[in-house]
């Protein structure tokens, strides 16, 4: 369960940009900001979406509309890592 919040963040970014986000680059970007991707809290994830995501996306020549940003923020804020995702259910985890 320790990486679920990071995995969810990555998945939601990918959905909103319409392709796979650079996962390892996201991991490194979070580390550079002093965050531990293995142990992200809800507050840290929401703060990153508000303050650091735009810079990360710009570095990788990606953008989100205001609406996409709000959808992403809402999904990340509502995420409960104790609940298995549909992908985890399907994989038999």
Residue pairs with C-beta under 8 A, 6 or more apart in sequence:
1 81
1 82
2 38
2 39
3 37
3 38
4 81
4 85
5 40
5 41
5 42
5 45
5 79
5 81
6 26
6 27
6 30
6 37
6 38
6 40
7 85
8 75
8 76
8 79
8 81
8 85
9 26
9 40
9 45
9 48
9 49
9 76
10 21
10 23
10 26
12 72
12 75
12 76
13 21
13 26
13 53
13 72
14 20
14 21
16 64
16 68
16 69
16 71
16 72
17 57
17 62
17 63
17 64
17 68
21 60
21 62
22 60
25 56
25 59
25 60
26 37
26 56
27 37
29 52
29 56
29 59
30 36
30 37
30 40
30 48
31 37
33 48
33 52
35 44
35 48
42 76
42 77
42 79
45 76
45 77
45 79
46 73
46 76
46 77
49 69
49 72
49 73
49 76
50 73
53 64
53 69
53 72
54 64
54 69
57 63
57 64
64 72
84 93
